[in-house]
Amino acid sequence: MTSVKKTQHIFLCASCGHESRKWLGRCPQCGEWDSLNEQQPKPRLFRAAEVFSLNGEGDEETARLVTGISELDRTLGGGIVPGSMVLLGGDPGIGKSTLILQILAALAQQQHKLLYVSGEESVQQIRMRAERLGVQSEHIFLAAENSVQSIIGLVEEVRPAFLAVDSIQTMNSETVSSAPGSVSQVRESASLLLNLAKRSGLPIILIGHVTKDGSIAGPRVLEHMVDTVLYFEGDSSQVFRLLRTVKNRFGSTNEIGVFEMKESGLAEVTNPSALFLAERPVNVPGSVVMPSVEGTRPILVEVQALVSPSSLSMARRTAIGADPQRLALLTAVLEKKIGVTLFDHDIFLNIAGGIRIDEPALDLAVIVALLSSLHEKVVDPATAVCGEVGLAGEIRAVSQIEMRLREARRLGFKTILMPESSRRQLESNATEGILVHSVRSVHEAVERLFS
């Protein structure tokens, strides 16, 4: 009597991709509950690796592939690196596929052969969208395909200089039996495409779906595998879009690109400061301008605050475009150090224009906006404010103060309120054309603006 060998199975975590030989209620790596799914293991293949010298000569060209879309090239660190894999995520309808087509159109003008593979749309549907955007080129090749092995075969046949895949969640590998979009399929498909990129030097961009909480769908290991992760942010009901870098092995992770959605596609916004301040109300309490720095770009943003008496037992604290926990901290500083009463007031904070500011230089502008709204006192429209606020009420230095000052002066601001420690870092000629008020504490800043 012959015995039948039992097929071994493994369990993969849907959140982080952790492997386990048995089912567990909680993933030991990421801590998620009920996230381990049964999968059939794939056979492991081994091959000898090639070794290269660090100072070797005659290697492949490593110059970046510049798209000509300056907002995109800035977020990528100057262009697309050969052999890199970029993951682009964003909400449905935000414009990811539109951006991909415009990237292909820009590269096609440089006589590059390009391949666009879609697992969600037919070739005719892609052509209809390209016609609407005015994208026409004999250098762009289209394919509707879900199999990663077939895509690799297309690459070997077409020999493109750039590959776009829409989307990674619709791809599947013939070596994995699970359905497209599962943890094992997404990981295996991304692994095969990554191996293709590193082996051939072909730059690849993947479109990724996002979950309800805004993170890219699939295992967390997907973001670790790729070289760059970009998020396309914005409200689909508004025209402005932000391209934000959250991971970049070849550049800064603080850069953003600003676009405006039009009927003809995405248009670059070369002067976002003027855009965000275009509809700023004049002589209205609760409004103040803050010079922010995103990567290498200074941006002036409007900080709006509304403080009103609350009829609820617990007053509301709402922040849009800023950290709600930071708002609660600054509210406590105001109550303790300035003596204002805010526990019975609703507080609403908004960064106008849909942009999100995470740097601590926003603190002083938030405090000024809150006091302006509370006391119904208008801040001079020609005054900009920036500075970090500590728990003791001190005003701490901010980085790149000269860049902030130049941007404020360029847009016509006459006065800037900044930390005293940042003022000492300025060159003697840096303050020409603008009046600088330096403060060391929140109490001093309040006296300077409202007394």
C-alpha positions in Angstrom: 0.0 0.0 0.0 1.5 3.3 -1.1 1.2 6.3 1.1 0.2 9.7 -0.3 2.5 12.5 0.7 0.5 15.3 2.3 0.8 18.7 0.6 2.4 21.2 2.9 0.9 24.6 3.2 2.0 27.9 4.7 0.1 30.8 6.2 0.8 34.3 5.0 -0.1 37.5 6.8 -2.2 39.8 4.6 -0.7 42.9 6.3 3.0 42.3 6.3 3.6 39.0 4.4 4.9 37.1 7.4 5.2 33.3 6.8 4.1 30.7 9.4 3.9 26.9 9.2 0.7 26.9 11.2 -2.3 29.2 11.6 -2.1 31.9 14.3 -4.8 34.2 15.6 -2.4 37.1 15.6 0.6 37.8 13.4 3.8 37.7 15.5 5.5 40.3 13.2 2.9 43.1 12.8 0.4 42.2 15.5 -2.7 42.1 13.2 -5.5 39.8 14.3 -7.0 37.2 12.0 -4.7 38.2 9.1 -3.0 34.8 8.3 -4.3 33.1 5.2 -3.5 29.6 4.0 -1.3 29.4 0.8 0.5 26.7 -1.0 4.3 27.2 -1.0 6.1 27.6 -4.2 9.2 25.6 -5.1 12.5 27.4 -4.2 15.0 27.8 -7.1 18.6 28.7 -6.5 21.1 30.2 -9.0 24.6 31.6 -8.8 24.8 35.4 -8.3 27.0 37.7 -10.3 29.6 39.7 -8.5 30.8 43.2 -9.7 33.5 45.5 -8.6 32.5 48.8 -6.9 35.0 50.7 -9.1 34.2 48.8 -12.2 34.3 50.5 -15.6 32.0 50.0 -18.5 28.9 49.5 -16.5 25.5 50.5 -17.7 24.5 54.1 -18.0 23.2 55.4 -14.7 21.9 58.8 -15.8 18.4 59.6 -14.7 15.6 59.5 -17.2 14.2 63.1 -17.1 10.5 63.2 -18.0 10.4 67.0 -18.5 7.5 67.2 -16.0 9.3 69.3 -13.4 6.9 68.7 -10.6 7.3 64.9 -11.0 11.1 65.0 -11.6 11.4 67.0 -8.3 9.6 64.4 -6.3 11.7 61.6 -7.8 14.9 63.5 -6.9 15.7 64.7 -10.5 14.3 62.0 -12.7 13.7 58.3 -13.0 16.7 56.1 -12.1 17.4 53.2 -14.6 16.5 49.9 -13.1 14.3 51.4 -10.4 10.7 50.5 -9.5 8.3 53.3 -8.5 5.0 52.6 -6.7 2.2 55.2 -7.3 -0.8 55.1 -4.9 -3.9 57.2 -4.6 -7.6 57.2 -4.1 -9.9 56.0 -7.0 -10.5 58.8 -9.6 -7.7 61.0 -8.3 -5.8 60.9 -11.6 -3.2 58.2 -11.4 -3.8 56.8 -14.8 -3.9 60.3 -16.3 -0.5 61.0 -14.8 0.9 57.8 -16.2 -0.3 58.7 -19.7 1.2 62.2 -19.4 4.5 60.7 -18.3 4.5 58.4 -21.3 3.7 61.4 -23.6 6.6 63.4 -22.2 9.0 60.5 -22.6 7.7 59.8 -26.1 8.8 63.3 -27.2 12.4 62.1 -26.4 12.0 59.3 -29.0 11.9 56.6 -26.2 10.0 53.4 -26.9 7.4 52.9 -24.1 5.1 50.1 -22.9 1.9 50.6 -21.0 0.3 47.4 -19.6 -3.2 47.6 -18.1 -5.0 44.8 -16.2 -8.1 46.9 -15.6 -8.9 48.5 -19.0 -8.9 47.4 -22.6 -6.7 48.9 -25.2 -9.6 50.7 -26.7 -10.5 52.3 -23.3 -6.9 53.5 -22.9 -7.0 55.0 -26.4 -10.1 56.9 -25.6 -8.5 58.4 -22.5 -5.4 59.2 -24.5 -7.5 60.9 -27.1 -9.2 63.1 -24.5 -5.8 64.1 -23.1 -4.3 64.7 -26.6 -1.7 62.0 -26.2 -0.7 60.6 -29.6 2.6 58.9 -30.3 3.9 56.0 -32.3 6.5 55.3 -29.6 3.8 54.3 -27.0 2.8 50.6 -27.1 -0.3 49.4 -25.3 -1.3 45.9 -23.9 -4.2 44.6 -21.9 -2.6 41.8 -19.9 -2.8 40.3 -16.4 -0.1 37.6 -16.5 3.3 38.8 -15.3 5.1 36.1 -17.3 3.3 37.4 -20.5 4.4 41.0 -19.5 8.0 39.9 -19.2 7.7 38.3 -22.7 6.3 41.5 -24.1 9.2 43.4 -22.6 11.7 41.1 -24.3 9.8 41.5 -27.6 9.3 45.3 -27.6 12.5 46.3 -25.7 11.0 49.5 -24.2 12.9 52.1 -22.3 10.1 52.5 -19.7 7.3 50.2 -18.4 4.0 51.2 -16.7 1.8 48.6 -15.1 -1.8 49.5 -14.0 -2.3 48.1 -11.5 -0.2 45.7 -9.4 -3.3 44.3 -7.6 -4.7 43.0 -10.9 -1.5 41.1 -11.9 -1.0 37.4 -11.3 1.8 34.9 -11.6 1.3 31.4 -13.1 3.3 29.9 -10.3 0.9 31.0 -7.6 -2.6 29.4 -7.5 -4.4 32.1 -5.5 -6.6 34.8 -7.0 -5.2 38.2 -8.2 -5.0 40.8 -5.5 -4.2 38.2 -2.8 -1.1 38.6 -0.6 0.9 35.9 -2.4 0.0 37.1 -5.9 0.8 40.8 -5.2 4.1 39.8 -3.6 5.1 37.3 -6.3 4.1 39.6 -9.1 6.0 42.6 -7.7 9.0 40.3 -7.1 9.1 39.1 -10.7 8.8 42.7 -12.0 11.5 43.9 -9.6 13.8 41.2 -10.8 13.1 42.3 -14.4 14.0 45.9 -13.5 17.2 45.1 -11.7 18.4 42.6 -14.3 17.7 44.6 -17.4 17.9 48.2 -16.1 14.3 48.9 -17.2 12.6 51.5 -15.0 9.1 50.4 -14.0 6.2 52.3 -12.4 3.4 50.5 -10.7 0.0 51.9 -9.9 -1.3 50.6 -6.5 -4.8 50.7 -5.1 -5.4 52.1 -1.6 -7.4 50.8 1.3 -10.0 52.7 3.4 -7.3 54.1 5.7 -5.3 55.5 2.7 -2.5 52.9 2.7 -1.6 50.9 -0.4 -3.5 47.7 -0.6 -1.5 44.4 -0.3 1.2 43.3 2.0 3.4 45.9 3.7 6.4 44.2 2.2 5.3 45.7 -1.2 6.4 49.1 -0.1 9.7 47.7 1.2 10.5 46.0 -2.2 10.2 49.1 -4.4 12.7 51.9 -4.6 10.2 54.8 -4.5 6.7 55.2 -3.1 4.6 58.2 -4.3 1.1 59.1 -3.0 -1.2 61.2 -5.2 -3.3 63.2 -2.8 -6.3 65.5 -3.0 -10.0 65.7 -3.0 -11.6 64.4 -6.2 -14.1 67.2 -6.0 -11.4 69.8 -6.1 -8.9 70.6 -8.9 -5.6 70.6 -6.9 -3.5 67.4 -6.6 -0.4 66.8 -4.5 2.2 64.3 -5.4 4.0 63.4 -2.2 7.1 61.2 -1.7 7.0 58.9 1.3 10.0 56.7 0.3 12.9 57.4 -2.1 16.2 55.6 -2.2 17.6 58.1 -4.7 16.4 61.4 -3.3 14.6 63.3 -0.5 11.4 62.1 1.0 10.1 65.6 1.8 9.4 66.8 -1.8 6.0 67.4 -3.2 4.7 68.2 -6.6 1.6 70.3 -7.2 -0.8 69.8 -10.1 -4.1 71.2 -11.2 -6.7 68.9 -12.8 -8.1 70.4 -16.0 -10.2 68.9 -18.9 -7.0 68.4 -20.9 -5.3 66.6 -18.0 -2.9 67.5 -15.2 -1.2 70.9 -15.4 1.9 71.8 -13.3 1.6 74.5 -10.7 5.0 76.3 -10.8 4.0 78.9 -8.1 2.0 77.0 -5.5 2.3 79.9 -2.9 0.3 82.2 -5.1 -2.2 79.5 -5.7 -2.8 78.7 -2.0 -3.1 82.4 -1.2 -5.2 83.4 -4.2 -8.6 83.3 -2.3 -7.3 84.4 1.1 -9.7 86.7 2.9 -8.3 90.1 3.9 -8.8 91.7 7.3 -10.6 88.6 8.7 -9.8 87.3 12.2 -8.4 83.8 12.5 -6.3 83.9 9.3 -2.5 84.0 9.2 0.1 83.1 6.6 2.9 80.7 7.4 6.1 80.1 5.2 6.5 76.3 5.0 9.3 74.3 3.4 8.6 71.0 1.7 11.9 69.5 0.7 13.7 72.1 -1.4 10.6 74.2 -2.1 9.2 77.0 0.1 5.4 77.4 0.1 3.3 80.0 1.8 0.1 78.6 3.2 -2.9 80.1 4.9 -3.6 78.9 8.4 -7.3 79.3 9.4 -8.8 79.0 12.8 -12.3 79.3 14.2 -12.8 79.5 17.9 -16.4 79.7 19.2 -18.3 79.0 22.4 -19.4 75.4 22.6 -22.8 74.1 23.8 -21.5 70.6 24.2 -20.3 69.0 27.4 -17.0 68.3 25.7 -15.8 70.9 23.2 -14.7 69.8 19.8 -11.1 69.9 18.4 -10.9 69.4 14.7 -7.8 69.9 12.5 -7.7 69.5 8.7 -4.2 69.5 7.1 -2.5 69.4 10.5 -1.9 67.0 13.4 -4.9 67.0 15.8 -2.7 65.9 18.6 -0.4 68.9 18.0 -3.5 71.2 18.1 -4.5 69.8 21.5 -0.9 70.4 22.8 -0.9 74.0 21.6 -4.3 74.6 23.1 -3.0 73.4 26.5 0.1 75.8 26.1 -2.3 78.7 25.5 -4.4 77.9 28.6 -1.3 77.4 30.8 1.1 80.1 29.7 -1.3 82.9 28.4 -4.2 82.3 30.7 -6.9 82.1 28.0 -10.0 79.9 28.6 -10.5 77.4 25.7 -12.0 74.3 27.4 -15.5 75.5 26.7 -14.8 76.6 23.1 -15.0 74.6 19.9 -11.8 74.8 17.9 -11.5 74.2 14.2 -8.2 74.4 12.4 -7.7 74.3 8.6 -4.7 74.6 6.2 -6.3 76.2 3.2 -5.8 74.6 -0.3 -5.9 71.0 0.7 -2.2 70.7 1.6 -1.0 69.0 4.8 1.8 70.5 6.9 3.6 68.3 9.4 6.6 70.4 10.3 6.8 72.0 13.8 7.3 75.5 12.3 3.5 75.5 12.0 3.1 75.9 15.8 3.4 79.6 16.2 1.1 80.3 13.2 -1.6 78.0 14.8 -1.4 79.9 18.1 -1.6 83.3 16.4 -4.6 82.2 14.4 -6.4 80.8 17.5 -5.9 84.0 19.5 -6.9 86.1 16.5 -10.2 84.2 16.2 -10.9 84.1 19.9 -10.4 87.8 20.5 -11.7 88.9 17.0 -8.4 90.7 16.3 -7.1 90.9 12.7 -3.5 90.0 12.0 -1.8 92.3 9.6 -2.3 90.7 6.1 1.3 91.6 5.2 2.7 89.6 8.1 4.0 86.0 8.0 4.5 83.9 11.1 6.6 80.7 11.7 8.2 79.1 14.7 8.1 75.9 16.8 6.5 76.1 20.3 7.7 74.1 23.2 5.7 73.0 26.3 7.3 75.7 28.4 5.9 78.3 26.0 9.3 79.0 24.4 9.7 79.7 20.7 12.3 77.4 19.1 14.3 77.8 15.9 13.1 76.4 12.6 15.2 75.2 9.7 15.9 76.9 6.3 14.8 80.3 7.7 16.4 82.3 4.8 14.5 80.3 2.2 11.2 81.0 4.1 12.1 84.7 4.3 12.9 85.0 0.6 9.6 83.4 -0.4 7.6 85.7 1.9 9.4 88.8 0.5 8.9 87.6 -3.1 5.1 87.5 -2.6 5.0 91.0 -1.1 5.0 90.4 2.7 6.4 93.3 4.6 6.9 91.7 8.1 7.8 88.3 9.4 7.6 87.0 13.0 10.2 84.3 13.7 12.1 82.8 16.6 15.0 84.8 18.1 17.4 81.9 17.7 16.6 81.8 14.0 17.1 85.5 13.7 20.7 85.1 14.8 21.3 82.6 12.0 20.5 85.1 9.3 23.1 86.9 7.2 23.3 90.7 7.5 21.8 91.2 4.0 19.1 88.6 4.3 16.5 90.9 5.9 16.6 93.6 3.2 13.1 94.6 2.0 11.3 92.9 5.0 10.9 93.8 8.7 11.9 91.0 11.0 10.4 90.6 14.5 12.1 88.0 16.6 10.5 86.5 19.8 11.6 84.1 22.4 8.2 83.1 24.0 4.6 82.8 23.2 3.8 85.6 25.6 6.2 87.9 23.8 4.7 87.0 20.4 1.2 87.8 21.6 2.3 91.2 22.9 4.1 91.9 19.6 1.0 91.2 17.5 -2.0 92.0 19.6 -1.0 94.7 22.1 
